[in-house]
Amino acid sequence: MNRRFLIAIAIVAGLVGFCVAPLALAKPGDRLGTRVILYVGHPPAADASTDGALLRPATLIVLETQGVEGAARMMRLLDELKAAYRLERLEFQYDKELDLKLGVAQSAPSPAPGVDVSLKLVDVDEASGTYAVRLGETGKQPVETTITVKRGSYSIVGGRNGPQAPYFFVFVKPWTIAEEAGEAKWEGKTRPKVIQKAQPKYPEEARSAKLMDVVVLELDIDASGTVAGAGVLEGTVPTLVEAARSAALQWKFEPAKDAAGKPFASKYVLTIAFKLE
C-alpha cells in the first residue's frame, strides 16, 4: 500500500526573516512582534462534528521551530496533535507576523467563516510575552485563555467549530531579542514578499525508499523579485534537496525596497520538510 505524504513549508527568520513589511521594534512593556500560525485539523468523515460548539482551548508549549531541528520538532508536534485528537489530516492555513501593542486586541485571520480569532498583548519583558487569546463564534461570547510564552518558543491554543474547521490550532511565538535587533536593520525598508509559490514534488524513488529530509535553503532574490539562486544550508538526501531547490527557483517575489521605494537584492531563508505519513 502506498503511503500518503506531506510536504510542509515553513519560512524561517534569517538575514531577512519573514515576507512582511517591517514591524515596529518591540520594547519591553510596549510592543512585541509575534508570529502566528494556524492549522485546521480534520477527523475521519464519520467522526466530523457539525454542532459548531466551541470547546475550551487547550495549550501546549513547544520550543523552537526553525531550521532542521525546529522543523523536525514541528512535524513531531503535528503528529502528536493528530494522534491526540484522532485527526485524519492537518491542513496548513497561514503563517503571519503581527505587531502587537500592549493592551490592544488585534484580529488574526479566521480559520473558517463565523469564527473570530484575536490576540492581545497583556505583558512583555526580555524573557517572555503574555497574551490573551480569544476564540469565538461571531456575535457570541468568546472563550478567552491567557498564555505566557518564552521568547522564541511556541504556545498552541486549540478550538473546535464544526465541519469547515472541525479543530483549529493557533501557534503563537513572541520574537526573540535577536529577532528584534534584526528587525531594526529593516527600519524604513520593506522585506521581499512572496507572490507566487511552487509546491515541491516528492520524488517517486525517494518515496518508494521511504526517505525523508528537512532542506534549508538560502534564496538570492534579485531586484526584480526573481530567485537568482538557492544555496543549500541543510539537507542530506540529494534527490530531496534537488526537489526543494527546483521548486524554490520557481518562486516569485515582490522585491525588497529601500526607504525611497527602490528595489534591491536580498536573501530569504526557506525550510522545506519532506515527511511520509
C-alpha positions as CSV (number, residue, x, y, z in Angstrom):
1,M,0.0,0.0,0.0
2,N,1.4,3.4,-0.9
3,R,1.9,5.8,2.0
4,R,0.5,9.3,1.8
5,F,3.0,12.0,2.1
6,L,3.1,15.6,3.4
7,I,5.4,18.4,2.3
8,A,5.5,21.1,4.9
9,I,6.9,24.5,4.1
10,A,8.0,26.9,6.8
11,I,9.5,30.4,6.3
12,V,12.4,30.8,8.7
13,A,13.7,34.0,10.1
14,G,17.2,34.6,8.8
15,L,19.0,37.6,7.4
16,V,15.8,38.9,6.0
17,G,13.3,37.0,8.1
18,F,9.6,36.8,7.0
19,C,8.0,38.2,3.9
20,V,6.1,41.0,5.7
21,A,6.5,44.7,5.9
22,P,8.8,45.7,8.8
23,L,7.1,45.9,12.2
24,A,7.9,48.5,14.8
25,L,10.9,47.5,17.0
26,A,9.4,45.9,20.2
27,K,10.3,47.4,23.5
28,P,9.7,45.6,26.8
29,G,6.4,46.7,28.2
30,D,5.3,48.4,25.0
31,R,5.1,46.2,21.8
32,L,6.0,42.7,20.7
33,G,6.3,41.2,17.2
34,T,4.5,37.9,17.3
35,R,4.4,35.0,14.8
36,V,1.0,33.4,14.4
37,I,0.5,30.1,12.5
38,L,-2.8,28.3,12.1
39,Y,-3.6,24.7,11.2
40,V,-7.0,23.2,10.8
41,G,-7.5,19.6,11.9
42,H,-9.9,17.2,10.1
43,P,-11.1,14.0,11.8
44,P,-12.3,11.0,9.7
45,A,-15.5,11.9,7.9
46,A,-17.6,9.6,10.2
47,D,-16.3,11.5,13.3
48,A,-16.7,15.1,12.0
49,S,-18.7,17.3,14.3
50,T,-21.4,19.5,12.9
51,D,-22.7,21.2,16.1
52,G,-20.4,24.2,15.8
53,A,-19.8,24.3,19.6
54,L,-16.5,25.8,20.6
55,L,-14.6,23.9,23.3
56,R,-12.4,25.5,25.9
57,P,-8.9,25.9,24.5
58,A,-6.0,23.6,25.4
59,T,-2.4,24.8,25.5
60,L,0.8,23.1,24.6
61,I,4.4,24.5,24.8
62,V,6.9,23.8,22.1
63,L,10.4,25.0,21.8
64,E,12.0,26.3,18.6
65,T,10.6,25.6,15.2
66,Q,13.3,26.9,13.0
67,G,15.8,25.1,10.7
68,V,16.3,21.4,10.7
69,E,15.9,20.7,14.4
70,G,12.9,23.1,14.6
71,A,11.2,21.6,11.6
72,A,11.6,18.1,13.0
73,R,10.0,19.2,16.2
74,M,7.1,20.9,14.4
75,M,6.5,17.6,12.5
76,R,6.5,15.6,15.7
77,L,4.1,18.1,17.3
78,L,1.7,17.9,14.4
79,D,1.9,14.1,14.6
80,E,1.1,14.3,18.4
81,L,-1.9,16.6,17.7
82,K,-3.2,14.2,15.1
83,A,-2.9,11.3,17.5
84,A,-4.4,13.2,20.5
85,Y,-7.4,14.4,18.6
86,R,-7.7,11.4,16.3
87,L,-7.3,13.6,13.2
88,E,-7.1,12.2,9.7
89,R,-5.1,15.3,8.5
90,L,-3.8,18.7,9.5
91,E,-4.2,21.5,6.9
92,F,-1.9,24.5,7.0
93,Q,-3.8,27.8,6.8
94,Y,-1.5,30.7,7.3
95,D,1.8,32.0,8.8
96,K,1.6,35.7,9.8
97,E,3.5,38.2,11.8
98,L,1.5,40.6,14.0
99,D,2.8,43.8,15.6
100,L,1.1,43.7,18.9
101,K,0.8,46.7,21.2
102,L,0.3,46.3,24.9
103,G,-3.4,46.2,25.8
104,V,-4.7,46.4,22.2
105,A,-6.5,43.4,20.8
106,Q,-5.7,42.6,17.1
107,S,-7.6,40.2,14.9
108,A,-5.9,37.2,13.2
109,P,-7.2,35.6,10.0
110,S,-10.1,33.3,10.7
111,P,-9.9,29.6,10.2
112,A,-13.5,29.5,8.9
113,P,-16.5,31.7,8.3
114,G,-18.1,32.7,11.5
115,V,-15.1,32.1,13.7
116,D,-13.2,35.1,15.3
117,V,-9.6,34.9,16.5
118,S,-7.8,37.7,18.3
119,L,-4.7,38.3,20.4
120,K,-4.0,40.9,22.9
121,L,-0.6,41.5,24.5
122,V,-1.0,41.6,28.2
123,D,2.6,41.8,29.3
124,V,6.1,41.6,27.8
125,D,9.6,41.6,29.2
126,E,13.0,40.4,28.0
127,A,12.2,36.7,28.7
128,S,8.6,36.2,27.6
129,G,5.3,37.6,26.3
130,T,1.9,37.1,27.9
131,Y,-1.2,37.1,25.6
132,A,-5.0,36.9,26.0
133,V,-6.2,34.7,23.1
134,R,-9.8,34.9,22.2
135,L,-11.7,32.3,20.1
136,G,-15.3,32.7,19.4
137,E,-18.3,32.5,17.1
138,T,-19.3,35.8,15.5
139,G,-21.8,37.6,17.7
140,K,-21.4,35.2,20.6
141,Q,-19.4,35.4,23.8
142,P,-15.8,34.3,23.0
143,V,-13.7,31.9,25.0
144,E,-10.5,33.6,26.3
145,T,-7.3,32.0,27.6
146,T,-4.2,33.7,28.9
147,I,-0.8,32.2,28.0
148,T,2.8,33.2,28.8
149,V,5.2,32.2,26.2
150,K,9.0,32.2,26.3
151,R,10.5,34.3,23.6
152,G,11.4,32.1,20.6
153,S,9.1,29.3,21.8
154,Y,5.6,28.4,20.8
155,S,2.3,28.0,22.6
156,I,-0.7,26.5,20.9
157,V,-4.3,27.3,21.6
158,G,-6.9,25.0,20.1
159,G,-10.6,25.2,19.4
160,R,-13.3,23.3,17.7
161,N,-16.0,24.7,15.3
162,G,-18.0,22.3,13.1
163,P,-17.4,20.9,9.6
164,Q,-15.4,23.7,7.9
165,A,-12.8,23.9,10.7
166,P,-13.5,20.9,13.0
167,Y,-10.4,21.6,15.1
168,F,-8.1,24.5,14.7
169,F,-4.8,25.2,16.4
170,V,-3.3,28.7,16.8
171,F,0.5,28.7,17.2
172,V,1.8,31.8,19.0
173,K,5.5,32.7,19.2
174,P,6.9,36.0,20.6
175,W,10.0,37.4,18.9
176,T,13.4,36.9,20.5
177,I,15.7,39.8,21.4
178,A,17.9,38.8,18.4
179,E,14.9,38.9,16.1
180,E,14.0,42.4,17.3
181,A,17.6,43.5,16.7
182,G,17.5,42.1,13.2
183,E,14.2,43.9,12.6
184,A,15.8,47.2,13.4
185,K,18.0,46.8,10.3
186,W,14.8,47.0,8.2
187,E,13.6,50.3,9.6
188,G,12.3,52.3,6.6
189,K,12.6,49.3,4.2
190,T,10.3,46.6,3.1
191,R,11.1,42.9,3.0
192,P,10.7,40.7,-0.1
193,K,7.1,39.4,-0.3
194,V,6.1,36.0,-1.8
195,I,3.7,36.5,-4.7
196,Q,3.9,33.0,-6.2
197,K,4.9,29.6,-4.8
198,A,5.7,26.3,-6.4
199,Q,4.9,23.2,-4.5
200,P,7.8,20.8,-4.3
201,K,7.3,17.3,-5.8
202,Y,8.2,14.3,-3.7
203,P,10.4,12.2,-6.0
204,E,8.9,8.7,-6.5
205,E,12.2,7.0,-5.9
206,A,12.6,8.8,-2.5
207,R,9.0,8.0,-1.6
208,S,9.4,4.3,-2.5
209,A,12.6,4.1,-0.4
210,K,10.8,5.9,2.5
211,L,13.4,8.7,2.5
212,M,12.6,11.8,4.5
213,D,14.6,15.0,5.0
214,V,14.5,18.7,6.0
215,V,16.1,21.0,3.5
216,V,17.0,24.6,4.4
217,L,17.7,26.9,1.5
218,E,19.0,30.5,1.3
219,L,17.4,32.2,-1.7
220,D,19.1,35.0,-3.6
221,I,16.3,37.4,-4.7
222,D,17.3,40.0,-7.3
223,A,15.9,43.5,-7.7
224,S,13.1,42.2,-10.0
225,G,11.9,39.6,-7.4
226,T,13.3,36.6,-9.3
227,V,15.0,33.9,-7.4
228,A,18.5,34.0,-8.9
229,G,20.0,31.2,-6.8
230,A,19.2,28.8,-4.0
231,G,22.1,27.8,-1.8
232,V,21.7,24.7,0.4
233,L,22.2,25.4,4.2
234,E,21.0,22.0,5.3
235,G,19.9,18.8,3.6
236,T,21.2,15.2,3.4
237,V,19.1,13.4,0.7
238,P,20.3,14.5,-2.7
239,T,17.1,13.8,-4.6
240,L,15.0,15.7,-1.9
241,V,17.5,18.6,-1.8
242,E,17.2,18.9,-5.6
243,A,13.4,18.7,-5.5
244,A,13.4,21.5,-2.9
245,R,15.8,23.7,-5.0
246,S,13.8,23.1,-8.2
247,A,10.6,24.3,-6.5
248,A,12.3,27.3,-4.8
249,L,13.8,28.6,-8.0
250,Q,10.2,28.9,-9.4
251,W,9.1,31.2,-6.5
252,K,8.4,34.8,-7.4
253,F,8.7,37.8,-5.0
254,E,7.8,41.4,-4.7
255,P,11.4,42.6,-4.2
256,A,12.8,44.3,-1.1
257,K,12.7,48.1,-1.3
258,D,14.6,50.9,0.4
259,A,13.1,54.0,2.0
260,A,12.8,55.6,-1.4
261,G,10.9,52.6,-2.8
262,K,13.8,51.5,-4.9
263,P,14.0,47.6,-5.2
264,F,17.2,45.9,-4.1
265,A,18.6,42.4,-4.0
266,S,18.1,40.4,-0.8
267,K,18.1,37.0,0.8
268,Y,15.3,34.8,2.0
269,V,15.6,31.6,4.1
270,L,13.2,28.8,3.3
271,T,12.8,25.4,5.1
272,I,11.1,22.6,3.2
273,A,10.3,19.4,5.2
274,F,9.7,16.2,3.3
275,K,7.8,13.7,5.5
276,L,6.0,10.4,4.8
277,E,2.8,9.7,6.7
